[in-house]
Amino acid sequence: MPDSEQSSSPAASEAPPFRVGNGLDFHRLIEEPDRPLMIGGVEIPGVLALQGHSDADVLLHALADAMLGAMGLGDIGEFFPDTDPRYKNMDSRDIINFVHSEVKQSGYKIANVDLTLIGERPKFTPHKAEIRRSLAALLAIPLDCVGCKATTTEKMGALGRSEGVGCLAAVLLTRNSGG
């Protein structure tokens, strides 16, 4: 963990009962048949992929940033810089596992997450149920605590031209009461 701007966690009795975080991520969409398109830990079939240093799972990156933000710990770039060759093609589920561990060590648990995928293609609606199941399992939370939506920009801007995919993420953390 970076030394700058980090403070020790307050005692459990002083910690707020809830923490809210949001995250936002974008990755360029490319046609790369040999690179899988990963969204929420699920491989979406086809020739499209997202460009990035890791596996570029835009949903998991936004979620990790939301979780880190809720804890006041910065962003994933501080923990997994894209200049570090150790993280080349990294599975973003490993990022989530690390961040989730930080959340638990701080005395919190995930109450719910809500995610919005933004892009014209590929169509995410056919994959939303599988993505929700993947996230529920990854975060060890009930399925009804995982919201996942998809929208377009009505063909406006770079995402509307299918140049990339974005994701908005929100997370609610609650203080863990011993479990």
C-alpha positions in Angstrom: 0.0 0.0 0.0 1.4 3.4 -0.9 2.6 5.4 2.1 1.3 8.8 1.0 -2.1 9.9 2.1 -2.9 6.7 4.0 -4.0 7.0 7.6 -4.7 4.3 10.1 -8.2 2.9 10.3 -10.3 4.2 13.2 -11.2 1.9 16.0 -14.3 -0.2 15.2 -16.3 1.8 17.7 -15.4 5.0 15.9 -15.8 3.8 12.4 -18.9 4.9 10.5 -21.6 2.3 10.2 -21.8 2.7 6.4 -19.4 3.7 3.6 -20.4 4.5 0.0 -18.1 4.4 -3.0 -18.4 5.0 -6.7 -16.1 4.0 -9.5 -15.9 4.8 -13.2 -13.8 3.0 -15.8 -13.4 3.0 -19.6 -11.5 0.8 -22.0 -11.0 1.0 -25.7 -12.9 -1.6 -27.7 -10.8 -3.6 -30.2 -11.3 -6.5 -32.6 -8.8 -9.1 -31.3 -9.9 -12.7 -31.7 -7.1 -14.0 -29.5 -7.9 -11.7 -26.6 -11.0 -12.6 -24.5 -13.6 -9.9 -23.7 -14.0 -10.1 -20.0 -16.9 -8.4 -18.2 -17.6 -9.0 -14.6 -15.3 -12.1 -14.6 -17.4 -13.5 -17.5 -16.0 -14.1 -21.0 -18.3 -12.6 -23.6 -17.9 -14.6 -26.9 -17.0 -12.9 -30.2 -14.0 -11.1 -31.8 -14.3 -8.0 -29.6 -12.0 -7.3 -26.7 -11.1 -4.5 -24.4 -7.6 -3.0 -24.6 -5.6 -2.7 -21.4 -2.6 -3.7 -19.5 -4.6 -6.3 -17.5 -7.5 -8.2 -18.9 -9.3 -4.8 -19.1 -12.4 -6.0 -17.3 -14.0 -2.6 -17.2 -16.8 -3.7 -14.8 -14.4 -5.2 -12.2 -12.1 -2.1 -12.5 -15.0 0.3 -11.8 -16.1 -1.9 -8.9 -12.6 -2.1 -7.4 -12.3 1.7 -7.5 -15.8 2.0 -5.9 -14.7 -0.3 -3.1 -11.3 1.4 -2.6 -13.0 4.8 -2.7 -15.5 3.8 0.0 -12.5 2.9 2.2 -10.6 6.0 1.4 -7.8 4.0 -0.1 -7.3 5.6 -3.5 -7.7 3.8 -6.8 -6.5 0.6 -8.5 -3.8 2.4 -10.4 -2.0 3.0 -7.0 -2.0 -0.7 -6.2 -1.7 -2.2 -9.7 0.0 0.4 -11.9 -0.2 -0.3 -15.7 3.6 0.5 -15.8 4.4 -2.6 -13.8 5.0 -5.7 -16.0 3.9 -8.0 -13.1 0.3 -6.9 -13.9 0.4 -7.5 -17.6 -2.8 -9.5 -18.6 -3.7 -9.8 -14.9 -7.0 -11.4 -14.2 -9.2 -8.6 -12.7 -10.8 -11.1 -10.3 -7.5 -11.1 -8.5 -7.8 -7.3 -8.2 -11.3 -7.7 -6.7 -10.1 -10.4 -4.3 -7.3 -8.1 -3.1 -9.6 -5.1 -2.6 -12.3 -7.3 -1.0 -9.7 -8.5 1.5 -8.8 -4.8 2.3 -12.5 -4.1 2.9 -12.8 -7.1 5.2 -9.6 -6.3 7.1 -10.9 -2.8 7.7 -14.0 -4.3 9.5 -16.5 -3.8 6.7 -18.5 -6.1 4.4 -20.3 -5.5 1.1 -24.0 -4.8 1.5 -24.7 -4.3 -2.2 -23.2 -3.2 -5.5 -24.9 -1.6 -8.5 -23.2 -1.4 -11.9 -24.1 0.2 -15.2 -22.3 -0.9 -18.4 -22.2 1.8 -21.1 -21.6 1.0 -24.8 -23.2 0.2 -28.1 -21.6 -3.2 -28.6 -21.4 -5.9 -27.7 -24.9 -6.3 -26.4 -24.6 -7.0 -22.7 -28.3 -7.8 -21.9 -28.0 -11.4 -22.9 -25.1 -11.8 -20.4 -26.3 -9.8 -17.4 -27.7 -12.8 -15.5 -24.3 -14.6 -15.8 -22.4 -11.5 -14.8 -24.6 -11.0 -11.7 -24.0 -14.7 -10.7 -20.3 -14.2 -11.2 -20.2 -11.1 -9.1 -22.3 -12.6 -6.3 -19.9 -15.6 -6.1 -16.8 -13.4 -6.3 -18.0 -11.0 -3.6 -19.8 -13.7 -1.5 -23.0 -11.8 -1.4 -26.6 -12.8 -2.3 -27.6 -12.5 -5.9 -30.3 -9.9 -5.0 -27.5 -7.6 -3.7 -26.0 -7.3 -7.2 -27.5 -4.8 -9.6 -26.3 -4.9 -13.2 -27.7 -2.7 -16.0 -26.7 -1.9 -19.5 -27.3 1.2 -21.5 -26.1 3.0 -24.7 -25.2 6.6 -25.3 -27.7 6.7 -28.2 -24.8 6.7 -30.6 -23.3 9.9 -29.1 -19.6 10.3 -28.5 -16.8 7.8 -28.5 -18.8 5.1 -26.8 -21.7 5.7 -29.2 -19.2 5.1 -32.1 -18.3 1.8 -30.5 -14.8 3.0 -29.7 -15.0 1.7 -26.1 -17.0 0.5 -23.2 -17.5 2.3 -19.9 -18.9 1.2 -16.5 -20.2 3.1 -13.5 -20.1 1.3 -10.1 -21.6 2.0 -6.7 -21.0 0.0 -3.6 -22.4 0.2 -0.1 -20.3 -1.2 2.7 -21.6 -1.9 6.2 -19.6 -2.3 9.4 -19.1 -6.0 10.0 -20.6 -7.0 13.3 -18.4 -10.0 14.1 -19.1 -12.2 11.1 
